[in-house]
Amino acid sequence: MTTITLGIDLSKHLFCVCELDAHGRMTLRRDLGRGAFQAWLAQRPAGSIVAMEACSGAHHWARRCLEHGLQPRLMAAQFVKPFRKSQAAKNDRNDAEAIATAARQGNMRFVQVKTVEQQARLAWHRVREGYKTDALAAGNRMRGLLAEFGVVIARSDAALRRALGDDRVRNTLPAQLLPLLDDLRLHWLQLQERMTACGVHIARQARDDERCQRLQQMTGVGPLTADALVATVGSARDFRNGRQLAAWLGLAPVQHSSGGKSRLGPISCRGDAYLRTLLIQGSRSSLQRAKAVPAEAATSEQRWIRSLALRMPFGKVLVAIANKHARQLWALLARGEDYNPEAWKQHPMAQRKKTTQLIAG
């Protein structure tokens, strides 16, 4: 047996294992508890391929595999589903076998294993997003309660804060409601403070990372976007070019092509939704800046953005800018270069056009 492929269906406490030999025949199938799985993994022959879906805990187990000399292979769940023998009968054993089978495909795309540092940096982003969601829910809860008593507040945190501290508003409310509102207000303010603290920590991380500083040279890319991209992508060289990174982020259109006829639909919205949201929000800044700068001082990219805004809907303009930014960010990370707004002039197609114009002239 020269090649062993292990398919692991992960969970919190029970792990289903499927082992395939070099010919793809199943040689082992068993269920293991967490402790037993950890000990069993350490006994596998060095060089064995350990395939898992890229789910919660997968990166931790992938790093453990590397410690034992194994080869971890993480895959997106959507790539594993077609290899399950019975689509109607989904269970852990069928999933483990499908994972092992999928990992043996020569054209399979695998997820890069994240380091402990990457996951720790991303944890700050996830917790900050959780605080933001909770703060929004707490604010809406107070607005709903106040609306029941005829107090309607404008849609801003500042307006809600003023209303909660206004004695005239409080005097119109029942006395038994005031302690409840005070507790909710305190909880709401604490969530906002914690969200701000997370933002400060993320900005510090970005300030201490040379790659993040290089990414922030672009308009529309701040500490949040730069730090999230560096922590998520890691080595940009895992993508062959910027187009692959943009497609991975779900910023490329879906194709429904057949018979040589190309049909493009809306963007796929696959991949990391958090990163895609940050890039699209950053596109707003680029669009506003391009519209505000005088025409004679605009860069080539800003002129391109202004031309897009004249002929395309607002949403499509933002997505197009985000797609372009994703490609530029890939170039900055993969090549270790500073941002140059005139870098397009060195592209072979631009040089070729310039040569053609000189010959024609």
C-alpha positions as CSV (number, residue, x, y, z in Angstrom):
1,M,0.0,0.0,0.0
2,T,1.8,3.1,-1.2
3,T,-0.9,5.7,-0.8
4,I,-3.5,6.0,1.9
5,T,-6.3,8.5,1.8
6,L,-8.2,9.2,5.0
7,G,-11.6,10.8,4.8
8,I,-12.7,12.4,8.2
9,D,-16.2,13.6,8.9
10,L,-15.6,16.1,11.7
11,S,-17.8,16.9,14.7
12,K,-17.4,18.1,18.3
13,H,-17.2,14.7,19.9
14,L,-17.7,11.9,17.3
15,F,-15.4,11.5,14.3
16,C,-16.2,9.1,11.4
17,V,-13.2,7.8,9.6
18,C,-13.0,6.2,6.2
19,E,-9.7,4.8,4.8
20,L,-9.0,4.2,1.1
21,D,-6.0,2.4,-0.3
22,A,-4.0,3.3,-3.4
23,H,-6.7,1.8,-5.7
24,G,-9.6,3.6,-4.0
25,R,-10.8,0.5,-2.2
26,M,-12.2,1.0,1.3
27,T,-10.0,-0.7,3.9
28,L,-11.3,0.8,7.1
29,R,-14.4,2.5,8.5
30,R,-15.0,3.3,12.1
31,D,-16.4,5.9,14.5
32,L,-14.0,7.4,17.1
33,G,-14.5,9.7,20.1
34,R,-12.4,12.8,20.3
35,G,-9.6,11.4,22.5
36,A,-9.5,8.1,20.5
37,F,-9.4,10.0,17.2
38,Q,-6.4,12.1,18.4
39,A,-4.5,9.0,19.4
40,W,-5.4,7.2,16.2
41,L,-4.3,10.1,14.1
42,A,-0.8,10.1,15.6
43,Q,-0.4,6.4,14.6
44,R,-1.1,6.9,10.9
45,P,1.8,6.3,8.4
46,A,3.7,9.5,7.6
47,G,2.7,11.0,4.2
48,S,-0.9,9.8,4.4
49,I,-3.5,12.2,3.0
50,V,-6.1,13.3,5.5
51,A,-9.1,14.9,3.9
52,M,-11.7,17.0,5.7
53,E,-14.4,19.5,4.9
54,A,-13.3,23.1,5.7
55,C,-15.7,23.5,8.6
56,S,-15.4,24.5,12.3
57,G,-12.3,22.9,13.8
58,A,-10.9,21.7,10.5
59,H,-7.9,24.1,10.6
60,H,-7.0,22.9,14.1
61,W,-7.0,19.3,13.0
62,A,-5.1,20.1,9.8
63,R,-2.3,21.6,12.0
64,R,-2.2,18.5,14.1
65,C,-1.9,16.4,10.9
66,L,1.1,18.5,9.9
67,E,2.7,17.8,13.3
68,H,2.4,14.1,12.7
69,G,3.9,14.3,9.2
70,L,0.5,13.8,7.5
71,Q,-0.8,15.7,4.5
72,P,-4.1,17.6,5.3
73,R,-6.5,18.4,2.5
74,L,-9.4,20.8,3.3
75,M,-12.2,21.1,0.8
76,A,-15.4,23.2,0.5
77,A,-18.5,21.2,1.4
78,Q,-20.1,22.0,-2.0
79,F,-17.2,20.1,-3.7
80,V,-17.8,17.0,-1.6
81,K,-21.5,16.7,-2.0
82,P,-21.5,15.3,-5.6
83,F,-19.3,12.4,-4.5
84,R,-21.8,11.1,-1.9
85,K,-23.2,7.9,-3.2
86,S,-26.8,8.5,-2.1
87,Q,-27.9,12.2,-2.1
88,A,-31.1,11.1,-0.2
89,A,-29.3,9.1,2.5
90,K,-27.0,11.6,4.3
91,N,-25.1,10.2,7.2
92,D,-21.6,10.5,8.7
93,R,-20.3,7.3,7.1
94,N,-21.4,8.3,3.6
95,D,-20.0,11.8,4.2
96,A,-16.6,10.4,5.2
97,E,-16.4,8.2,2.2
98,A,-17.4,11.1,-0.1
99,I,-14.7,13.2,1.5
100,A,-12.0,10.6,0.8
101,T,-13.2,10.1,-2.8
102,A,-13.3,13.8,-3.5
103,A,-9.7,14.3,-2.2
104,R,-8.4,11.8,-4.8
105,Q,-9.6,13.9,-7.7
106,G,-6.8,15.4,-9.7
107,N,-8.7,18.7,-10.3
108,M,-9.9,19.2,-6.8
109,R,-9.4,22.7,-5.2
110,F,-8.2,22.7,-1.6
111,V,-8.4,25.3,1.1
112,Q,-5.1,26.6,2.5
113,V,-4.5,25.7,6.1
114,K,-4.7,28.8,8.4
115,T,-2.0,29.4,11.0
116,V,-2.8,30.0,14.7
117,E,-2.0,33.7,14.2
118,Q,-4.4,34.0,11.3
119,Q,-7.2,32.5,13.2
120,A,-6.5,34.6,16.3
121,R,-6.6,37.8,14.1
122,L,-9.8,36.8,12.5
123,A,-11.4,36.1,15.9
124,W,-11.3,39.8,16.7
125,H,-13.2,40.5,13.5
126,R,-15.8,37.8,14.2
127,V,-16.4,39.0,17.8
128,R,-16.6,42.6,16.6
129,E,-19.3,41.7,14.0
130,G,-21.1,39.8,16.8
131,Y,-21.1,42.9,19.0
132,K,-22.3,45.0,16.1
133,T,-25.2,42.7,15.5
134,D,-26.1,42.6,19.2
135,A,-25.9,46.4,19.5
136,L,-28.2,46.8,16.5
137,A,-30.7,44.3,18.0
138,A,-30.6,46.1,21.4
139,G,-31.1,49.5,19.8
140,N,-34.1,48.2,17.8
141,R,-35.5,46.6,20.9
142,M,-35.5,49.9,22.7
143,R,-37.0,51.7,19.7
144,G,-39.8,49.1,19.5
145,L,-40.6,49.5,23.2
146,L,-40.6,53.3,22.9
147,A,-42.8,53.2,19.8
148,E,-45.4,51.3,21.8
149,F,-45.8,54.4,24.0
150,G,-45.9,56.9,21.1
151,V,-42.1,57.9,21.2
152,V,-40.7,57.5,17.6
153,I,-37.0,58.1,17.2
154,A,-34.9,58.9,14.1
155,R,-32.8,56.1,12.7
156,S,-29.4,57.0,14.2
157,D,-27.5,56.0,17.4
158,A,-27.1,59.7,18.3
159,A,-30.9,60.3,18.2
160,L,-31.5,57.2,20.3
161,R,-28.9,58.3,22.9
162,R,-30.4,61.8,23.1
163,A,-34.0,60.5,23.5
164,L,-33.0,58.0,26.3
165,G,-31.4,60.9,28.2
166,D,-34.1,63.4,27.7
167,D,-36.2,64.1,30.8
168,R,-39.2,65.2,28.7
169,V,-39.3,61.8,27.0
170,R,-38.9,59.9,30.2
171,N,-41.7,61.9,31.9
172,T,-44.1,60.6,29.2
173,L,-43.3,56.9,30.0
174,P,-44.7,54.7,32.7
175,A,-42.6,54.6,35.8
176,Q,-42.3,50.8,35.8
177,L,-40.8,50.9,32.3
178,L,-37.9,53.3,33.2
179,P,-35.7,50.7,35.0
180,L,-36.0,48.3,32.1
181,L,-35.0,51.0,29.6
182,D,-32.1,52.0,31.8
183,D,-30.8,48.3,31.8
184,L,-31.2,48.1,28.1
185,R,-29.4,51.4,27.5
186,L,-26.5,50.2,29.7
187,H,-26.3,46.9,27.8
188,W,-26.4,48.8,24.5
189,L,-23.7,51.2,25.5
190,Q,-21.5,48.3,26.7
191,L,-21.8,46.5,23.4
192,Q,-20.8,49.7,21.6
193,E,-17.8,50.2,23.8
194,R,-16.7,46.6,23.3
195,M,-17.1,46.9,19.5
196,T,-15.0,50.1,19.6
197,A,-12.3,48.3,21.6
198,C,-12.2,45.5,19.1
199,G,-11.8,48.1,16.3
200,V,-8.9,49.7,18.2
201,H,-7.2,46.3,18.5
202,I,-7.7,45.5,14.9
203,A,-6.3,48.9,13.9
204,R,-3.2,48.2,16.1
205,Q,-2.7,44.8,14.4
206,A,-2.9,46.5,11.0
207,R,-0.5,49.2,12.0
208,D,2.1,46.6,13.1
209,D,1.9,44.6,9.9
210,E,3.8,45.9,6.9
211,R,1.5,44.1,4.5
212,C,-1.5,45.9,5.9
213,Q,0.2,49.2,5.7
214,R,0.9,48.6,2.0
215,L,-2.7,47.6,1.3
216,Q,-4.0,50.8,3.0
217,Q,-2.3,52.9,0.4
218,M,-5.3,52.3,-1.8
219,T,-8.4,54.5,-1.5
220,G,-11.3,52.5,0.1
221,V,-9.0,50.1,2.0
222,G,-8.8,50.8,5.7
223,P,-7.5,48.9,8.7
224,L,-10.5,46.5,8.9
225,T,-10.3,45.5,5.2
226,A,-6.5,45.2,5.2
227,D,-6.2,43.2,8.4
228,A,-9.1,40.9,7.4
229,L,-7.6,40.2,4.0
230,V,-4.2,39.5,5.3
231,A,-5.5,37.2,8.0
232,T,-7.9,35.4,5.6
233,V,-5.8,35.0,2.5
234,G,-2.4,34.5,4.1
235,S,-0.2,33.9,1.1
236,A,-1.8,35.5,-2.0
237,R,0.3,33.2,-4.1
238,D,-2.1,30.5,-3.4
239,F,-4.2,32.2,-6.1
240,R,-2.7,32.1,-9.6
241,N,-3.9,35.7,-10.4
242,G,-6.1,38.5,-9.1
243,R,-9.0,37.2,-11.1
244,Q,-9.1,34.0,-9.1
245,L,-9.1,36.0,-5.8
246,A,-12.0,38.1,-7.1
247,A,-13.9,35.0,-8.1
248,W,-13.2,33.3,-4.8
249,L,-14.7,36.4,-3.0
250,G,-17.9,36.0,-5.0
251,L,-17.3,39.2,-7.0
252,A,-17.3,37.5,-10.4
253,P,-20.6,36.9,-12.4
254,V,-22.2,33.5,-12.6
255,Q,-21.9,31.8,-16.0
256,H,-24.7,29.9,-17.8
257,S,-22.9,29.3,-21.1
258,S,-23.5,26.6,-23.7
259,G,-22.8,26.0,-27.3
260,G,-20.1,28.7,-27.4
261,K,-22.7,31.3,-26.3
262,S,-21.7,33.1,-23.1
263,R,-24.4,34.1,-20.7
264,L,-23.4,36.0,-17.6
265,G,-25.7,36.5,-14.6
266,P,-25.3,38.3,-11.2
267,I,-22.3,37.9,-9.1
268,S,-21.9,34.5,-7.4
269,C,-21.8,35.8,-3.8
270,R,-19.7,32.8,-2.9
271,G,-16.7,32.7,-0.6
272,D,-16.1,35.0,2.4
273,A,-19.1,37.3,2.8
274,Y,-17.4,39.5,5.4
275,L,-14.5,40.3,3.1
276,R,-16.8,40.9,0.1
277,T,-18.9,43.3,2.2
278,L,-15.8,45.2,3.3
279,L,-14.6,45.6,-0.2
280,I,-18.0,46.8,-1.5
281,Q,-18.3,49.2,1.4
282,G,-14.8,50.5,0.6
283,S,-15.9,51.0,-3.0
284,R,-18.3,53.7,-1.8
285,S,-15.3,55.7,-0.6
286,S,-13.5,55.3,-4.0
287,L,-16.6,56.3,-5.9
288,Q,-17.1,59.4,-3.7
289,R,-13.4,60.4,-4.0
290,A,-13.5,59.9,-7.8
291,K,-16.5,62.2,-8.1
292,A,-15.0,64.9,-5.8
293,V,-11.5,65.2,-7.3
294,P,-11.1,67.7,-10.2
295,A,-11.0,66.1,-13.6
296,E,-7.5,67.4,-14.3
297,A,-6.1,65.9,-11.1
298,A,-7.9,62.5,-11.4
299,T,-5.9,59.3,-11.8
300,S,-6.7,56.9,-14.6
301,E,-8.6,54.7,-12.1
302,Q,-10.7,57.6,-11.0
303,R,-11.5,58.5,-14.6
304,W,-12.5,54.9,-15.1
305,I,-14.8,55.0,-12.1
306,R,-16.4,58.2,-13.2
307,S,-17.1,56.7,-16.7
308,L,-18.7,53.7,-15.0
309,A,-20.9,55.9,-12.9
310,L,-22.3,57.6,-16.0
311,R,-23.4,54.4,-17.7
312,M,-24.1,51.8,-15.0
313,P,-26.4,51.5,-12.0
314,F,-25.0,52.4,-8.6
315,G,-24.8,48.8,-7.3
316,K,-23.1,47.5,-10.3
317,V,-20.5,50.3,-10.1
318,L,-19.7,49.4,-6.5
319,V,-19.2,45.7,-7.4
320,A,-17.0,46.6,-10.4
321,I,-14.8,48.7,-8.2
322,A,-14.6,46.0,-5.6
323,N,-13.7,43.5,-8.2
324,K,-10.9,45.7,-9.4
325,H,-9.7,46.4,-5.9
326,A,-9.5,42.6,-5.2
327,R,-7.2,42.2,-8.2
328,Q,-5.1,45.1,-7.1
329,L,-4.8,43.8,-3.6
330,W,-3.7,40.4,-4.8
331,A,-0.9,42.1,-6.8
332,L,0.2,44.1,-3.8
333,L,0.3,40.9,-1.6
334,A,1.7,38.4,-4.1
335,R,4.4,40.7,-5.4
336,G,5.3,42.7,-2.3
337,E,4.9,46.0,-4.1
338,D,3.7,49.4,-3.0
339,Y,0.5,50.7,-4.6
340,N,1.1,52.5,-7.9
341,P,-2.0,54.1,-9.6
342,E,-0.1,54.2,-13.0
343,A,1.0,50.5,-12.9
344,W,-1.4,49.7,-15.7
345,K,1.0,51.5,-18.1
346,Q,3.5,48.7,-17.7
347,H,1.0,46.0,-18.7
348,P,2.0,44.2,-22.0
349,M,-1.3,45.3,-23.6
350,A,-0.7,48.9,-22.7
351,Q,2.8,48.8,-24.1
352,R,1.6,47.1,-27.2
353,K,-1.0,49.8,-27.8
354,K,1.6,52.5,-27.2
355,T,3.9,50.9,-29.8
356,T,1.1,50.7,-32.3
357,Q,0.3,54.4,-31.9
358,L,4.0,55.4,-32.3
359,I,4.2,53.3,-35.5
360,A,1.0,54.8,-36.8
361,G,2.1,58.3,-36.0
